[in-house]
């Protein structure tokens, strides 16, 4: 319980900080909202990217895919509880970005969801907030916020292990390690006695495995049907990022992150 209270305090402090920049009426003047360049994103480092992509594919085959397959054999309550807890934890990044994007109502809903699920839902394992009518909303991150502010993607590139990204999304990721992620702050940055550094990295690894497990069939189909898998993944990643920035209610192939209950009943 102490861990949950400490994390809640960090989230609250971030909310207060971002509200200062939001203005007296709680809104932000966001230019070029929901507008993305129609021009194709440049793949400035394609030769290097393809090499890193091949490395990631090899790592996926020997580690992530087998682990994801094993993960899917776990009982549904364990998978759902893990996914719920990870989704709940993502609110410590989503809420500040809701505010930065002028989504004050969504910020309030996600903050309430985090508070309720972290306490009554036992660290987010159970989605109690949904029973009170506070349904789960889309995740937001600093890369999406930069996109809504009109910042262009920049070059596309591939990172070892972490996979596809752009200059803009990488800048957004840096914000997580610069005070923008309360979970990172209380585990790694501030080295509190309530959490270990490994707690952060374990959660990131588990999140990757959970996501991979939800997209096993979709990615297998993509591999079989793509003449150029690298180009297909690049296209899907950029489509998914644009969809998220525009807040479109669609699911990009191999980018599904629904609840396990929805996936298992499909």
DRENDO-1510 file (C-alpha; in Angstrom, 1 decimal, always signed):
<recs>
REC; n; res; u; v; w
REC; 1; UNK; +0.0; +0.0; +0.0 .
REC; 2; UNK; +2.9; +2.4; +0.7 .
REC; 3; UNK; +4.2; +1.8; -2.8 .
REC; 4; UNK; +0.8; +2.7; -4.3 .
REC; 5; UNK; +0.6; +5.9; -2.2 .
REC; 6; UNK; +4.1; +7.0; -3.1 .
REC; 7; UNK; +3.4; +6.5; -6.8 .
REC; 8; UNK; +0.0; +8.3; -6.5 .
REC; 9; UNK; +1.8; +11.3; -4.9 .
REC; 10; UNK; +4.3; +11.5; -7.7 .
REC; 11; UNK; +1.4; +11.4; -10.3 .
REC; 12; UNK; -0.4; +14.2; -8.4 .
REC; 13; UNK; +2.7; +16.3; -8.3 .
REC; 14; UNK; +3.1; +16.0; -12.0 .
REC; 15; UNK; -0.6; +16.9; -12.6 .
REC; 16; UNK; -0.1; +20.1; -10.6 .
REC; 17; UNK; +3.0; +20.9; -12.5 .
REC; 18; UNK; +1.4; +20.4; -15.9 .
REC; 19; UNK; -1.7; +22.3; -14.8 .
REC; 20; UNK; +0.4; +25.4; -14.2 .
REC; 21; UNK; +1.3; +25.4; -17.9 .
REC; 22; UNK; -2.3; +24.6; -18.9 .
REC; 23; UNK; -3.6; +28.1; -18.1 .
REC; 24; UNK; -6.2; +29.4; -15.7 .
REC; 25; UNK; -9.1; +27.8; -17.6 .
REC; 26; UNK; -7.4; +24.4; -17.7 .
REC; 27; UNK; -7.0; +24.4; -21.5 .
REC; 28; UNK; -4.1; +24.7; -23.9 .
REC; 29; UNK; -4.0; +26.5; -27.2 .
REC; 30; UNK; -2.8; +23.8; -29.5 .
REC; 31; UNK; -1.9; +24.7; -33.0 .
REC; 32; UNK; -2.3; +22.3; -35.9 .
REC; 33; UNK; -4.2; +19.9; -33.7 .
REC; 34; UNK; -5.1; +16.6; -35.5 .
REC; 35; UNK; -3.0; +17.6; -38.5 .
REC; 36; UNK; -0.2; +15.4; -39.8 .
REC; 37; UNK; +1.9; +16.0; -42.9 .
REC; 38; UNK; +0.7; +14.1; -45.9 .
REC; 39; UNK; +4.3; +13.7; -47.1 .
REC; 40; UNK; +6.0; +10.4; -46.7 .
REC; 41; UNK; +8.3; +10.0; -43.7 .
REC; 42; UNK; +11.9; +9.7; -44.8 .
REC; 43; UNK; +13.8; +6.5; -44.0 .
REC; 44; UNK; +17.1; +8.3; -43.8 .
REC; 45; UNK; +19.1; +5.3; -42.5 .
REC; 46; UNK; +17.5; +2.5; -44.4 .
REC; 47; UNK; +20.6; +0.3; -44.8 .
REC; 48; UNK; +21.4; +0.5; -41.1 .
REC; 49; UNK; +17.7; +0.2; -40.2 .
REC; 50; UNK; +17.4; -3.0; -42.1 .
REC; 51; UNK; +20.4; -4.5; -40.4 .
REC; 52; UNK; +19.0; -3.6; -36.9 .
REC; 53; UNK; +15.5; -4.9; -38.0 .
REC; 54; UNK; +17.1; -8.3; -39.0 .
REC; 55; UNK; +18.8; -8.4; -35.6 .
REC; 56; UNK; +15.5; -7.7; -33.8 .
REC; 57; UNK; +13.7; -10.3; -35.9 .
REC; 58; UNK; +16.3; -12.9; -34.8 .
REC; 59; UNK; +15.9; -11.8; -31.2 .
REC; 60; UNK; +12.1; -12.1; -31.5 .
REC; 61; UNK; +12.4; -15.7; -32.9 .
REC; 62; UNK; +14.7; -16.9; -30.1 .
REC; 63; UNK; +13.2; -15.0; -27.2 .
REC; 64; UNK; +10.1; -12.8; -27.5 .
REC; 65; UNK; +7.9; -15.1; -29.7 .
REC; 66; UNK; +8.6; -18.3; -27.6 .
REC; 67; UNK; +8.0; -16.4; -24.4 .
REC; 68; UNK; +4.8; -14.8; -25.8 .
REC; 69; UNK; +3.5; -18.3; -26.8 .
REC; 70; UNK; +4.2; -19.5; -23.3 .
REC; 71; UNK; +2.5; -16.5; -21.8 .
REC; 72; UNK; -0.7; -17.3; -23.8 .
REC; 73; UNK; -0.9; -20.6; -21.9 .
REC; 74; UNK; -1.3; -18.8; -18.6 .
REC; 75; UNK; -4.9; -18.8; -17.3 .
REC; 76; UNK; -7.0; -15.9; -18.5 .
REC; 77; UNK; -7.3; -14.3; -15.1 .
REC; 78; UNK; -3.5; -14.0; -14.8 .
REC; 79; UNK; -3.1; -12.6; -18.3 .
REC; 80; UNK; -6.0; -10.2; -17.8 .
REC; 81; UNK; -4.7; -9.1; -14.4 .
REC; 82; UNK; -1.2; -8.5; -15.7 .
REC; 83; UNK; -2.5; -6.5; -18.7 .
REC; 84; UNK; -4.8; -4.5; -16.4 .
REC; 85; UNK; -2.0; -3.6; -14.1 .
REC; 86; UNK; +0.3; -2.5; -16.9 .
REC; 87; UNK; -2.5; -0.5; -18.5 .
REC; 88; UNK; -3.2; +1.2; -15.1 .
REC; 89; UNK; +0.5; +2.0; -14.7 .
REC; 90; UNK; +0.6; +3.7; -18.2 .
REC; 91; UNK; -1.8; +6.3; -16.8 .
REC; 92; UNK; +1.2; +8.0; -15.1 .
REC; 93; UNK; +2.3; +9.1; -18.6 .
REC; 94; UNK; -1.2; +9.3; -20.2 .
REC; 95; UNK; -2.6; +11.8; -17.7 .
REC; 96; UNK; +0.1; +14.5; -18.2 .
REC; 97; UNK; -0.2; +14.1; -21.9 .
REC; 98; UNK; -4.0; +14.4; -21.8 .
REC; 99; UNK; -3.4; +17.8; -20.1 .
REC; 100; UNK; -0.7; +18.9; -22.6 .
REC; 101; UNK; -3.1; +18.1; -25.5 .
REC; 102; UNK; -6.0; +20.0; -23.9 .
REC; 103; UNK; -7.9; +16.8; -23.1 .
REC; 104; UNK; -8.9; +17.9; -19.6 .
REC; 105; UNK; -12.0; +15.6; -19.3 .
REC; 106; UNK; -9.9; +12.6; -20.4 .
REC; 107; UNK; -7.2; +13.6; -17.9 .
REC; 108; UNK; -9.7; +13.6; -15.1 .
REC; 109; UNK; -11.1; +10.2; -16.1 .
REC; 110; UNK; -7.7; +8.6; -16.3 .
REC; 111; UNK; -6.6; +10.1; -13.0 .
REC; 112; UNK; -9.7; +8.7; -11.3 .
REC; 113; UNK; -9.2; +5.4; -13.0 .
REC; 114; UNK; -5.6; +5.3; -11.7 .
REC; 115; UNK; -6.6; +6.2; -8.2 .
REC; 116; UNK; -9.5; +3.7; -8.0 .
REC; 117; UNK; -7.7; +0.8; -9.7 .
REC; 118; UNK; -4.5; +1.3; -7.7 .
REC; 119; UNK; -6.4; +1.0; -4.5 .
REC; 120; UNK; -9.7; -0.9; -4.8 .
REC; 121; UNK; -8.3; -2.7; -7.8 .
REC; 122; UNK; -5.2; -3.9; -5.9 .
REC; 123; UNK; -2.4; -2.2; -7.9 .
REC; 124; UNK; -4.5; -2.2; -11.0 .
REC; 125; UNK; -4.9; -6.0; -11.3 .
REC; 126; UNK; -8.7; -5.5; -11.3 .
REC; 127; UNK; -10.4; -2.8; -13.5 .
REC; 128; UNK; -12.8; -1.7; -10.8 .
REC; 129; UNK; -13.1; +1.8; -12.3 .
REC; 130; UNK; -15.0; +0.4; -15.3 .
REC; 131; UNK; -17.7; -0.8; -12.9 .
REC; 132; UNK; -18.2; +2.9; -11.9 .
REC; 133; UNK; -18.6; +3.9; -15.5 .
REC; 134; UNK; -15.0; +5.1; -16.0 .
REC; 135; UNK; -14.2; +3.1; -19.1 .
REC; 136; UNK; -10.6; +2.8; -20.3 .
REC; 137; UNK; -9.4; +5.4; -22.8 .
REC; 138; UNK; -6.6; +5.4; -25.3 .
REC; 139; UNK; -3.1; +5.7; -24.0 .
REC; 140; UNK; -1.2; +8.9; -24.7 .
REC; 141; UNK; +2.5; +9.7; -24.8 .
REC; 142; UNK; +4.9; +12.6; -25.4 .
REC; 143; UNK; +5.5; +11.7; -29.0 .
REC; 144; UNK; +1.7; +11.9; -29.6 .
REC; 145; UNK; +1.7; +15.3; -27.8 .
REC; 146; UNK; +4.4; +16.6; -30.0 .
REC; 147; UNK; +2.4; +15.4; -33.0 .
REC; 148; UNK; -0.7; +17.3; -31.9 .
REC; 149; UNK; +1.5; +20.4; -31.5 .
REC; 150; UNK; +2.5; +20.2; -35.1 .
REC; 151; UNK; +6.0; +18.7; -34.7 .
REC; 152; UNK; +6.9; +16.7; -37.8 .
REC; 153; UNK; +8.0; +13.1; -37.5 .
REC; 154; UNK; +11.6; +13.6; -38.8 .
REC; 155; UNK; +13.5; +10.5; -40.0 .
REC; 156; UNK; +12.2; +7.0; -39.4 .
REC; 157; UNK; +14.7; +4.6; -37.8 .
REC; 158; UNK; +14.9; +1.3; -35.9 .
REC; 159; UNK; +16.4; +0.8; -32.5 .
REC; 160; UNK; +17.9; -2.4; -31.2 .
REC; 161; UNK; +15.3; -4.4; -29.2 .
REC; 162; UNK; +12.9; -1.4; -28.9 .
REC; 163; UNK; +12.1; -1.4; -32.6 .
REC; 164; UNK; +10.6; +1.3; -34.9 .
REC; 165; UNK; +10.5; +5.0; -34.0 .
REC; 166; UNK; +11.0; +8.4; -35.5 .
REC; 167; UNK; +13.0; +11.5; -34.4 .
REC; 168; UNK; +9.8; +13.0; -32.9 .
REC; 169; UNK; +8.8; +9.8; -31.0 .
REC; 170; UNK; +12.4; +9.4; -29.7 .
REC; 171; UNK; +12.3; +13.0; -28.3 .
REC; 172; UNK; +9.0; +12.1; -26.7 .
REC; 173; UNK; +10.6; +9.0; -25.1 .
REC; 174; UNK; +13.4; +11.1; -23.7 .
REC; 175; UNK; +10.8; +13.1; -21.8 .
REC; 176; UNK; +10.0; +9.9; -19.9 .
REC; 177; UNK; +13.5; +9.9; -18.5 .
REC; 178; UNK; +13.5; +13.6; -17.8 .
REC; 179; UNK; +10.8; +13.7; -15.2 .
REC; 180; UNK; +7.8; +12.9; -17.4 .
REC; 181; UNK; +7.2; +9.4; -16.2 .
REC; 182; UNK; +6.3; +9.1; -12.5 .
REC; 183; UNK; +7.0; +5.3; -12.6 .
REC; 184; UNK; +10.5; +5.9; -13.9 .
REC; 185; UNK; +11.0; +8.6; -11.3 .
REC; 186; UNK; +10.2; +6.5; -8.3 .
REC; 187; UNK; +12.0; +3.3; -9.5 .
REC; 188; UNK; +15.1; +4.5; -11.3 .
REC; 189; UNK; +15.6; +8.2; -11.1 .
REC; 190; UNK; +15.1; +8.8; -7.4 .
REC; 191; UNK; +16.1; +5.4; -6.1 .
REC; 192; UNK; +13.4; +5.2; -3.4 .
REC; 193; UNK; +13.4; +2.6; -0.7 .
REC; 194; UNK; +9.9; +1.5; -1.8 .
REC; 195; UNK; +10.9; +0.4; -5.3 .
REC; 196; UNK; +13.9; -1.2; -7.1 .
REC; 197; UNK; +15.4; -0.1; -10.4 .
REC; 198; UNK; +14.5; -3.6; -11.7 .
REC; 199; UNK; +10.8; -2.9; -11.1 .
REC; 200; UNK; +10.7; -0.5; -13.9 .
REC; 201; UNK; +12.6; -2.7; -16.4 .
REC; 202; UNK; +10.5; -5.8; -15.4 .
REC; 203; UNK; +7.3; -3.8; -16.1 .
REC; 204; UNK; +8.6; -2.7; -19.5 .
REC; 205; UNK; +9.7; -6.2; -20.5 .
REC; 206; UNK; +6.4; -7.7; -19.3 .
REC; 207; UNK; +4.5; -5.0; -21.3 .
REC; 208; UNK; +6.5; -6.0; -24.4 .
REC; 209; UNK; +5.7; -9.7; -23.9 .
REC; 210; UNK; +2.0; -9.0; -23.3 .
REC; 211; UNK; +1.8; -6.9; -26.4 .
REC; 212; UNK; +3.6; -9.5; -28.5 .
REC; 213; UNK; +1.3; -12.3; -27.2 .
REC; 214; UNK; -1.8; -10.3; -28.3 .
REC; 215; UNK; -0.4; -10.0; -31.8 .
REC; 216; UNK; +1.0; -13.5; -32.5 .
REC; 217; UNK; -1.4; -14.5; -35.3 .
REC; 218; UNK; -1.4; -11.0; -36.9 .
REC; 219; UNK; +2.4; -10.8; -37.1 .
REC; 220; UNK; +2.7; -14.4; -38.4 .
REC; 221; UNK; +0.2; -13.5; -41.1 .
REC; 222; UNK; +2.2; -10.3; -41.9 .
REC; 223; UNK; +5.4; -12.3; -42.2 .
REC; 224; UNK; +3.8; -14.8; -44.6 .
REC; 225; UNK; +2.1; -12.3; -46.8 .
REC; 226; UNK; +4.7; -9.5; -47.0 .
REC; 227; UNK; +7.1; -9.3; -49.9 .
REC; 228; UNK; +9.2; -6.9; -47.9 .
REC; 229; UNK; +8.6; -7.4; -44.1 .
REC; 230; UNK; +10.7; -4.4; -43.2 .
REC; 231; UNK; +8.7; -2.0; -45.4 .
REC; 232; UNK; +5.4; -3.5; -44.1 .
REC; 233; UNK; +6.4; -3.0; -40.5 .
REC; 234; UNK; +7.6; +0.6; -41.2 .
REC; 235; UNK; +4.3; +1.4; -42.9 .
REC; 236; UNK; +2.2; -0.1; -40.1 .
REC; 237; UNK; +4.1; +1.7; -37.4 .
REC; 238; UNK; +3.7; +5.1; -39.1 .
REC; 239; UNK; +0.0; +4.4; -39.8 .
REC; 240; UNK; -0.5; +3.4; -36.1 .
REC; 241; UNK; +1.3; +6.6; -34.8 .
REC; 242; UNK; -0.8; +8.8; -37.1 .
REC; 243; UNK; -4.0; +7.0; -36.0 .
REC; 244; UNK; -3.1; +7.6; -32.4 .
REC; 245; UNK; -2.3; +11.3; -32.9 .
REC; 246; UNK; -5.5; +11.8; -34.7 .
REC; 247; UNK; -7.4; +9.8; -32.1 .
REC; 248; UNK; -9.0; +7.6; -34.7 .
REC; 249; UNK; -11.1; +4.7; -33.3 .
REC; 250; UNK; -9.3; +2.0; -35.4 .
REC; 251; UNK; -6.9; -0.8; -34.8 .
REC; 252; UNK; -3.8; -1.1; -36.9 .
REC; 253; UNK; -2.8; -4.6; -38.0 .
REC; 254; UNK; -0.3; -6.2; -35.5 .
REC; 255; UNK; -0.8; -3.2; -33.2 .
REC; 256; UNK; -3.7; -4.5; -31.2 .
REC; 257; UNK; -3.6; -3.9; -27.4 .
REC; 258; UNK; -7.1; -4.7; -26.4 .
REC; 259; UNK; -8.2; -6.5; -23.2 .
REC; 260; UNK; -7.6; -10.2; -23.1 .
REC; 261; UNK; -11.3; -10.8; -22.7 .
REC; 262; UNK; -11.9; -9.2; -26.1 .
REC; 263; UNK; -9.1; -11.0; -27.8 .
REC; 264; UNK; -10.0; -14.4; -26.5 .
REC; 265; UNK; -13.7; -14.1; -27.6 .
REC; 266; UNK; -12.8; -13.0; -31.2 .
</recs>
